Amino acid sequence: MATQLPRLLPLLLFLPFFHIAASTSPSGLHPVVLLPDTTCSQLEARLTDAYVPPTPQCAARHKDAGGRWFRLWKNTTELDDPAVAPCVADQLRLVFDHVAGDYRDVPGVETRVLHFGSTRGFLADEPADRSARAATRSPTLIIIVKSSHGLYMSRNRCMGRLVEALEEVGYRHGENLFGAPYDFRQSPAALGQPCRAFSRYRQRLRALVEHASSANGDRPVVLVSHSEGGYFALEFLNRSPLPWRRRHIKHFSIKIAGMYHAGVISDGVALERLISEILRESFVQDSKKVDYRRVAQL
Ligand SMILES: *[C@@H]1O[C@H](CO)[C@@H](O)[C@H](O)[C@H]1NC(C)=O
């Protein structure tokens, strides 16, 4: 039983959420869309002739690339290599386009989020995710692992344990379980400021939620976010019309809100107030113990 506990823990933590999700719809589960933490969304890039590498060494790395897509984020093999890391950093940069008033990729670098719609791409492929795996074995984290917060954080990195727990209760990838990875460099801009990347993300997430709902007997969707994913989800919800939210969103559940989230709350309809309350609570509790069981009722 002791060895079972870590496996069961995410399930226990989320039990009230499953209860709500399942109890309102005895014939089936509400579809779930997960928004992971910052570093969990994977980015691919390809270079065009317009790209000017910062050094000859960086230029040499891509001389045979031929416009092919490659993993830009996250590849720890490259990030750990002092000769390569500056080349990666250069390609990961965003530049401010004064004409558009918006941030965009460096000229000559095109990027895209890997596996939008799925949770499959949340964690980098081997060997790129070895840092995440190694982290769970580090002495510092073993100490943190002793608290339930840390146990959740390390074992459930990029929502891996949550995905497994959901599968154990009948969720299936692409049927009623979806992922909405995002470009973590392109946080939502303030209202009224252009942010093409986030506008595109909102369109895609909206289409994903509508698809998830219609493919599941029009049952509304449960959005579950972790850390910065909560910021993206919250901004997505805040900028979606209330009738749309009522029709398509069942709950919004936030796991560990970052401190900057408090800044995006605006006064207004009940949803915002409620989420604001939960965020404040999570924020206050973050340093102690987050109550993962809190689920926002829309
Ligand atoms: C990470 O980078 C190494 C070295 O450039 C490369 O061999 C490997 O294929 C990359 N991993 C991924 C997932 O692209």
The ligand as an SDF file (V2000), in Angstrom:
LIG
                    3D

 14 14  0  0  0  0  0  0  0  0999 V2000
   18.5730   17.5420  -28.8140 C   0  0  0  0  0  0  0  0  0  0  0  0
   19.8030   17.9870  -29.3000 O   0  0  0  0  0  0  0  0  0  0  0  0
   20.7030   16.9640  -29.6640 C   0  0  0  0  0  0  0  0  0  0  0  0
   22.0190   17.6310  -30.0260 C   0  0  0  0  0  0  0  0  0  0  0  0
   21.8370   18.6590  -30.9570 O   0  0  0  0  0  0  0  0  0  0  0  0
   20.0990   16.1560  -30.8080 C   0  0  0  0  0  0  0  0  0  0  0  0
   20.9740   15.1180  -31.1790 O   0  0  0  0  0  0  0  0  0  0  0  0
   18.7550   15.6160  -30.3650 C   0  0  0  0  0  0  0  0  0  0  0  0
   18.1350   14.9480  -31.4340 O   0  0  0  0  0  0  0  0  0  0  0  0
   17.8530   16.7350  -29.8880 C   0  0  0  0  0  0  0  0  0  0  0  0
   16.6190   16.1800  -29.3030 N   0  0  0  0  0  0  0  0  0  0  0  0
   15.4190   16.4000  -29.8270 C   0  0  0  0  0  0  0  0  0  0  0  0
   14.2670   15.8230  -29.0970 C   0  0  0  0  0  0  0  0  0  0  0  0
   15.2580   17.0290  -30.8580 O   0  0  0  0  0  0  0  0  0  0  0  0
  1  2  1  0
  1 10  1  0
  2  3  1  0
  3  4  1  0
  3  6  1  0
  4  5  1  0
  6  7  1  0
  6  8  1  0
  8  9  1  0
  8 10  1  0
 10 11  1  0
 11 12  1  0
 12 13  1  0
 12 14  2  0
M  END
$$$$
